[in-house]
């Protein structure tokens, strides 16, 4: 299945928001390619730090455009064409939920006119293709988002060449935001991640809603069409709603007249045929009273989504965890008989369900990471990411097979690649290993005890 996610765009530079007394974002805000490790930039109250210490591969550069937002003026690029992937690695809490956002602005850093196309990977899952060509031609930067649950104590974010890549993959900024457990908790995150397709505030003409209005640094894009717009006359708080949307997302709504059906084509682009998580947010905009309610039916692309939805000034969220969409999506809100006001909608989110690509057995990962630390100048893709997955992006010289839930390392072949260093004793824990070929290098020390490797067939280490 092709994972085609809608690019979100923002003009350059961004305008600053006024700050409020809101919690600090929990996670990492990374300014990729910052000139010095000590470089920090603050945007809308958020402090971005250098990417030093999160990756050990790639080169840094600064774009010459003086009008760029600071996090877009530098980038890190990865010129090694032999590496199967180039990774950032973050320490996280196992079992916690995170939103990952990657931001790209090409700026002609490599002397070209067209940005490269490449893949992005989270842990062992190929997440999406990065193609910013159209956006860059329009003077825009692009970003992608995905919501994942950490399966271990680290989370890796990698870029990789594909058959369409003609120059070096690059990245401008990387953000990893902690989400509360209650958010989007109807998704089985042991099987899926959520790739953001659209997050929208209906009826708004303002800039995107973000931090500090959204304490989780989500970005809500404005949406206007030919339908009438109303503003809210009642107060709500984020905690009144599932997924904790910001109260500013309820300042406006799209509506229609009494007795009429409200039709909205959203998002504006056609979607690939697959399953989506959909959350829709509603609140009656009138001053609270016993008469401040409205009832209507909700359908998506002709299928009933919710019947007799009663929307009051307290607000309500309706959602679907696996809803099929294809092509242009149309939301239709049909009023119930006798309701004195028309239907309305304040905000919405659509996520594409991204099937997880699996993971390598933790013990194998630990052994491979220790082996990488014991070798001098191993292949650059040995410096982060899952050693086995995705299969076409495994570490150089590493072959794996999947048994049950986990991939296992079965072959390590780094013959005659100019290595020095030694073999760690924990190599004996790589119990699925059948072939270990490290000959033709300049290794030192003794060969560790390997009697526990019952599957080992060949060993070449001289």
N, C-alpha and C positions, 0 to 999 in steps of 0.2 A: 504494500500500500504506500502510495506517495503521500508524504506528510507535507502538505502545503499550507503554511500558516500565513495569515494576513499580516503584512508589515504595518507597524504603527510608525507614523511620521511626526516629526516636530520641527518647527522652523528654527533657524540658527541666527542669533542666540536665543535662548529661552529668557522669558521675563521672570523676575524674582517675585515670589509670593510674600505676603506679610506673615511673620512668624507668630505662633500661638504657643500656649503652654501645653505641649503635647509630648508624649514619650519619645525618647530617641529611638531611631530605627535600630533594631537588633539584627546584626549581621555584618556584612562586609560591603563597603563602597569603594571600588577600586578604579583609580585613574590609570589606565593601562599606558605604559610607555613614558610615564613621568620621568623627567630628565634626571632627578636625583632621588634617592630613597627617602630623603626627608621632606620632599615636596608634598604639600597638602593644599587642597583647594576646597572652599566652602561654597555651596550653591543652595540657596533656599534653606539655609540652616543645616544642611547635610554636609558632613566632612568626608571628602574622598581622599584616600591615601594612595601611595605608590604601590605598584604591583610587585615590587621587589619582595622576595620571600614566598610568593605564591606561585611563581614559575621560575624555572632556571634555563629556559630556552627562548630563542627569538631575539630580535633586535628592536631597539627603541628609536623613534624619530619624532620630530616636531614639525607640524605643518606651518607654512609661512603665512597663512591668512590671519591677520591680527584681530579680526572681528568674531572669531569663533568662541563659543563657550569653552571654558578652560578644559573640561573633560573631553572635548572634541579636538583640541589643538595638539594633543599627543596621541600616539598609538604604538602598539607593539605588533610587529609583523614577523612571519616565520618563513625564512627563505629556503630552509633545508628541504629539497624535493624528495629525499629518500625517507624522511620520517613519515610514519603512518598516521601520526597525530601529534599535536602540540598542546600541552595541558597546563591548566591551572589546578591547584589542589588546595582545598579549604578544610580546616578542622571544623567539624559540626557535631551536634548531639544526635546520636543514633535514635531513630524513631521520630524525630521532630520534622515539622513541615516547613518548607522554604519556597520562596519565589525567587527564581533566577532570571535576571534581565541582562541581556548582552546588547551593547550599543555599538554602532558602526558608522563612521564617517571617513570615506576614502581619501579625499583631498589630493589625489594624484601623487601619493607619497612615493610611488615607484617610478614616476616619470610618465606613466600612462594616462589614458583618458577614460578608461572603462574599469570599474572595480572588478576584482576577481570574484568568482563564484566558488563556494566551498561548503563543506558540511560542518555542523556543530553537534557535539556529542556530550551528553551528561552521563557520567559513570559508564555503564556498558550499553547505553541506548543512543542510537542515532536519532537526534531530536528533529532537525530540520536542515534544509538547504538555506544558506545565506546568499541572497542575491539582491544587492542594493543598487543595481544599475539604473533603474528608472528613477529611484529616489534621488540618487546623486545628480542625475541629469537635471532634476528640478530644484537643486540646491538644498536638498533635505538630507538629514541623517535618518537612520532607521534603528529600531530596536525590536527584539524578540523576547518573549517571556515564556516561562514554563514553571509549573508548581509541582514539586516533588517531595517525597518523604525520604530522608536520609536512611539508607540501609546499613550504614556503617559509621565509623567515627570520622571519616573524611568524605568529601564530595568533590569529584573532579569535573571540570568543564574543559572540553577539548575542541580544537579546530582541526579539520583534516581536508586534504585535497580530495577532489573527485574527478571524474572524467572531463568536467567542464572547467577545471581550474587551470588558468594560464599564467598566473603570477602568484605572489605570496599571500596566503591568508593573513588577516589582520584583525585587530579588535581595538576599539577606542575606550570602552568602559565596561565594567562588569560589576553587577550588584547582586548580593545574596541577602534576602530579607527573611527574617523569621516570621512565620504565620502561627497564630494560635490554633490549637488542636481542633476547635469547633468549626473552623473555616473550611468550607468545601468538604466536610467530613462524610458526605454520602458517597464519595469516590473511593473505590478500592485501590489505595495507593500501593499495595503490594503487586498489583498487576498493571496499573496505568499511572502516567503523569498527565497533567493538564496543560496543554499548550494554548496560550492566550490567542484568541481570534479577534475579539472585540470586547471593550469595556467602555460603556457609554452613559453619559448624562443627557437625557432627552430634553429638548427645548432650550438648551443652553447655547449662548453665542460667545461665551467667555473662553479664556484659555483653558487648557486641560486642568482638571482637579487633580492635585497630587499632594505630597507632603508640604506643609504640616496638616492640611485638611484631612488627608487620608493618613492615619498614623502608621500604616504599613507600606507607605510609599507606592501604592498602586496608582496608576494614571487612568483617569476617566475622561474620554474624549467627548467634546460637544457634538450634538447631532440636531440639525434642523431640517425640516422638509416643508411641504406646503400646508401642513396641518396647523391649527391654532396652538398657541402656547399659553399656559397659565403659570402663575407663580404661587408659592405656598404661603399660607397665612397661619400655619400651625407649626409648633416646634416638635422636633423629634431628636433623638440621640442615636448615635451609631449602634449602641448596644441593644436598641429596640429591634434590630433586624439580624437575621441569620447572615453570616459572612461579614458582618460589621462594615457595611458601606458607609462612607462619610456622609454626614448630614447635608453637606453642600450639594450632594447628588440629588437631593429632594427639593432644592430651591425652585426648580422648574419642572414642567411636565408637558408632554404633547397630549392634546385632547381633541374632541370634536363636539358637535352640537347634540342636544337631546334627541334621542331616538336614532341617531346615525351610527354607522359602523366606522371604527377607526382602523385604517390600513396603513401599515408602515413597512417599507422595504428596508430591512436592516439585518446584517451590515450591508454596505453599499456594493460589495463585490460578491461574485459567485463563489460558493464554497465547494470544495471537493466532497464527493459522496463518501461519507463515513459517519461515525457516531460522535455526538457532542454532549458536553455538560452545559446546560442553559439555566441561568438564574435571572428572573425578572422581578423588579422592585416597584411597588405601587404605594401611593399615599394620597388620600383625598386632600386636595389643596385648600379647602375652605376652613374658616374658623371653626374650631371644635364645637359641635352641638349635637343633639339627638338626631338631627337630619343630615349630618355630614357623612354620608355614605353613598356608595354607588355599587351596583351589581352588574357584572357582564361576564361573558364567556371569552376564553382566550384560545385561539387556534394558531398553529404554525404550519404554513404550506398546506392548508386544507385539512390538517389533522387536529382533533380536539386536544388541547394542552391542559386546560382547566375549565370546569363548568361551574357557573354561578359563583364566581369569585366576588366576595364582599370586601370592598376596599373602604376603609374608614380613615380618619385622621391619625390613627395609631400606626397605620401602614401594614404591609404584608409582603412576604417573599414567596414566590412559587418557583419551582425548579424541576428539572428532569436530569437524571444522571447519565443516561445513554439514549439520546434522541437522534434519530437519523435525519440528516440534512443533506441537500444536494442542490447546487446551483444557487440562484437568487432566493433568499429567504424573505418571506412575507409574514408579518405578525398581523392578525386580524382580531380586533376586540369588538364583540357584538353585544350591545346593551340588552339587559333583560326587559321584559315588557313593563311599562309603567314607571321606569326609573326616571326621575326628573332631570338628570344631568347625564352627559355623555361619558363614555369610558375614557381612561387616561393611563399613561405610563410614565414613570420617572426615570428609571435607569435599568440597565441590563448588562449581562456578561455572557459571552459564549467562549467555551474552551473546547478544543479538539482533544479527544481521548488519544493519548500516545501510548501504545502498548510498550511495556518495558522490555528491553532486549536481554534481560537476564543479568547475572553477575557471576564472577569467579569465586570459587570457594575461598573464604577468608584466609585460611591457613596457607593456601597456595599464593595468595596475594602477598602475604607477609613474607614468605620465603623469597618471592621474586623481588620484592622491594629491598630486602636485605642483600640479595645477590647483586642488585644494581648498585647498592652502596659500597660493596666490597670490590667492585670492578672499576678501574680507571678508564674514563672515556667510553662508557658503553654507548650504544646508539641513542640518539637524543630522545627518541620516543619511549625510552626506559625511565623517564624522569616524571612519571605521573600517569594517571588514568588506569583503567582496568587492563591488566596484561593480556587478556584473552578477547575481550569484547569491545565494540562489535567485531565480528570475525575478521572482516577485511581491514580492520584497524588495530589488530593485535600488535603487541610489541614486536619489533623486528627480530626474526629468528625464532619466534615462539609459536608453537602449534598447540591447539587445545581441542578437546572434545567436550560435549555437554552430556553429563550424566545426571538425570533427574533435574533438580532445581539449579544446579551449579555447573559452570564450566570448570574443567580440570586441565592443568598444564601437562602435556604428554611429551613434547619435544622442545628442547632448547638447542638451537644451532647457531653459534657465533664463531664458526670456524674461520680462522685467518682474517680477523677484522682489526688486528692491532691492539688487542686488549692486554692490560696488565692488572695485577691485583691477585686476589685469592678467592677460594671457594669457602663460604661460611658453613659452619657445622649444621645449620638448620636446613641445608639442602636435603638432609635425610627425611625431612617432613614433607617433601614433594612426592607423596606416595603414588601418584598417578603417572610419574615420569617413566617413559619407555626408552628415550634416547637423549643423551647429554653429550653434545659435541662442542668442545671448546678448544680443540687442537689448533696448532698453527699460531698461537698467541704467546705471550710472555708472562704466563701466570707463575706465581711463586707459592711457597708453602706446600703442605701435604694435602692429599686428597682425603676428605672427611670420611668417616665410617658411613657406609651406605647400605648396610645389610637390611634395613627396613624398606628399601625400595624393591619390593617383590616383583614389580612390573618392568624393572629396568632391563633392557636387552642389550644396549650398546653404550659404552662410555669411551669418549675420545677426548682426552684432556692434556695430551702432550704436545 
